[in-house]
Structures are given as structure tokens and as C-alpha cells.
């Protein structure tokens, strides 16, 4: 019995480490948003992010997807974003140390909305927030800059092929969006 409980706890922890499965939308007014963050300049991996709704001054968590063997390439998304004006507020990172320890850090992005864009989500759909890359300046501080790669079609294609993507309505809508690019 004790062994079963340990296995169940370990399974729950591992499940929490792979992101949040994409579900069919239950609300027809919500949108799917996606972005890419290249964290290869940092000794950490991306663990999600936060969108700031500028209309309501509320936040929306972004989940993450990893590419196999490319942990520094992070695809972040949410499949429950309501209409509004949004900007990328922060990127969450995770630094693993030892067999069981780790630290989550929230990197607040400077000049919110300026270099990361203001995104107006007016109706239900699939939205691309952009691709970003972490860079280290001469003072040893990190920041994000816009990146041309991967482009929107590549980001959406990568998400379609990820293990978290189900076979529901979002997959169909993302395929339609990617085919138009």
C-alpha cells in the first residue's frame, strides 16, 4: 500500500511537470494564444508565463510545452483567454538542483507592452503572441528580445505535434490557422 501511494504521488508530480493538457473549449468566446521563448542563454528552463489583461488589470497563466531534447525551447500557451487587451507580463523559469529540489523564478519583463506587443483579442480564435529570445547584456542581466524564428506557422505546427495536444476542437482551429499562413 505504501508503495502504491509513493507511485501515485510520483506520477502526480511528473504530470505537473509536463504542462497542462489542452482541452476542448467549453466557452465559445475564449481564444487560444501561443508564443515561443528561446531560453538557451540562461541556465534555466522556461516553466510558463503570465499574460496581463490591460482592460481588467487581471492576469492569465500561460502553460508550457517542451520540445523533446530541447528544454531551452519553450512553447507557452493558454486555451482559455477571454476577449481583451493583453501583453506578456512575465516568464517563469525553473532551475533544478539535486534529485528533488528546484526553484521557480518569475522574470518580470521591463516596459510591459512595448517590446512584447499589445494584443487585442476581440473574438474567439487562435492568436500568436510572438517569438522571443533571452539575451544576457554586458552587466550580466537577462532580458527578452523579439525573435524572427520560429515563425507563427512553425510554433503552431510544433504545438499540433506535441503530446499535450488532444484531438478536439482546438486542434482543428489551430490546423486551420496554420494552413492559412
C-alpha positions in Angstrom: 0.0 0.0 0.0 2.8 2.4 0.9 4.5 1.6 -2.4 1.3 2.4 -4.3 0.9 5.8 -2.5 4.5 6.7 -3.4 4.0 5.7 -7.1 0.7 7.8 -7.2 2.5 10.8 -5.7 5.4 10.5 -8.1 3.0 10.2 -11.0 1.1 13.3 -9.9 4.4 15.3 -9.6 5.6 14.2 -13.1 2.2 15.0 -14.6 2.5 18.5 -13.1 5.9 18.9 -14.7 4.8 18.4 -18.3 2.3 21.3 -18.6 -1.4 21.3 -18.8 -3.3 19.2 -21.4 -5.2 21.2 -24.0 -8.9 20.6 -23.6 -11.9 21.2 -25.8 -13.2 24.7 -25.2 -16.3 24.9 -23.0 -16.8 28.6 -23.6 -17.2 29.7 -27.3 -15.8 33.2 -26.5 -12.4 32.1 -25.3 -9.3 32.0 -27.5 -6.1 30.0 -27.8 -2.9 32.1 -27.5 0.7 30.8 -28.1 4.2 32.1 -28.1 7.8 30.8 -28.2 10.7 31.7 -25.8 14.3 30.6 -26.5 15.9 30.3 -23.1 19.2 28.8 -24.3 21.2 31.8 -23.0 20.1 31.0 -19.4 20.9 28.1 -17.2 17.2 27.5 -16.6 14.3 26.2 -18.4 11.0 28.0 -19.1 8.2 27.0 -16.9 5.3 29.1 -18.3 4.4 32.8 -18.2 1.8 35.4 -17.4 -0.4 37.4 -19.6 -1.7 40.7 -18.3 -5.2 41.8 -19.3 -4.8 45.6 -19.6 -8.6 46.1 -19.5 -9.3 44.3 -16.3 -5.8 44.5 -14.8 -6.0 40.8 -14.2 -3.5 38.0 -15.0 -3.8 34.8 -17.0 -1.3 32.0 -16.5 0.4 30.6 -19.6 1.2 26.9 -19.6 4.3 25.4 -21.2 5.4 22.7 -23.6 8.9 21.4 -24.1 10.3 20.0 -27.3 11.9 16.6 -26.7 15.7 17.1 -26.1 15.3 20.9 -26.4 14.3 22.1 -22.9 15.5 25.6 -23.6 13.0 26.0 -26.4 9.7 26.8 -24.6 6.3 27.0 -26.2 3.8 28.8 -23.9 0.1 28.9 -24.4 -3.3 29.3 -22.9 -6.5 27.8 -24.2 -8.9 29.9 -22.1 -8.2 33.6 -22.9 -11.2 35.9 -22.8 -11.5 38.9 -25.1 -9.4 41.9 -24.0 -6.1 43.7 -24.5 -3.1 41.7 -23.3 0.6 41.9 -23.0 3.2 39.4 -21.9 4.0 40.3 -18.2 6.5 37.7 -17.1 8.2 34.4 -17.9 8.5 31.7 -15.3 11.7 29.7 -15.2 12.6 26.6 -13.3 16.1 25.7 -12.1 16.5 22.1 -11.0 19.2 21.2 -8.4 19.8 17.9 -6.9 17.5 14.9 -7.2 14.4 16.6 -5.7 14.9 20.3 -5.4 14.1 23.2 -7.7 13.4 26.9 -7.7 10.8 28.7 -9.7 11.6 32.3 -10.7 9.3 34.9 -12.2 11.1 37.2 -14.5 9.1 40.4 -14.8 9.5 41.9 -18.2 10.6 45.5 -18.4 8.5 48.1 -20.3 5.5 45.8 -20.4 3.6 46.1 -23.7 6.3 48.0 -25.6 8.7 45.4 -26.9 6.4 42.5 -26.3 3.4 43.9 -28.1 -0.2 44.7 -27.1 -2.5 42.0 -28.4 -6.2 42.8 -28.9 -8.3 39.7 -28.7 -11.7 40.7 -29.9 -13.3 37.4 -30.9 -12.7 33.7 -30.4 -9.7 32.4 -32.4 -6.1 31.4 -32.4 -3.6 34.2 -31.6 0.2 34.3 -31.9 2.0 36.4 -29.3 5.4 36.2 -31.0 8.8 34.5 -30.6 11.3 35.8 -28.1 14.8 35.1 -27.1 16.6 35.6 -23.7 19.8 37.5 -24.0 22.5 38.5 -21.5 23.7 42.0 -21.5 27.3 43.2 -20.7 26.2 43.7 -17.0 25.1 40.0 -16.7 21.4 40.8 -16.7 18.9 38.9 -18.8 16.1 40.3 -21.0 13.9 39.2 -23.8 14.1 40.4 -27.3 11.8 39.7 -30.2 13.0 36.9 -32.5 12.0 36.2 -36.1 12.3 32.4 -35.5 10.4 30.3 -35.1 7.6 32.0 -37.0 3.9 31.6 -36.3 3.4 28.6 -38.6 6.4 26.8 -37.0 5.1 27.5 -33.5 1.6 26.3 -34.2 2.9 23.2 -36.1 5.1 22.3 -33.1 2.1 22.6 -30.8 0.0 20.4 -33.0 2.6 17.7 -32.8 3.0 17.9 -29.0 1.8 15.1 -26.7 -0.4 17.6 -24.8 -2.5 18.4 -27.9 -5.7 16.3 -27.9 -7.9 15.6 -30.9 -10.5 18.2 -30.0 -11.8 21.4 -31.5 -8.7 23.5 -30.6 -6.6 21.1 -32.8 -8.9 21.7 -35.7 -8.8 25.5 -35.2 -5.0 25.6 -34.9 -4.7 23.5 -38.1 -6.9 25.9 -39.9 -4.9 28.9 -38.7 -1.6 27.2 -39.6 -2.8 26.3 -43.1 -3.6 29.9 -43.9 0.0 31.1 -43.1 
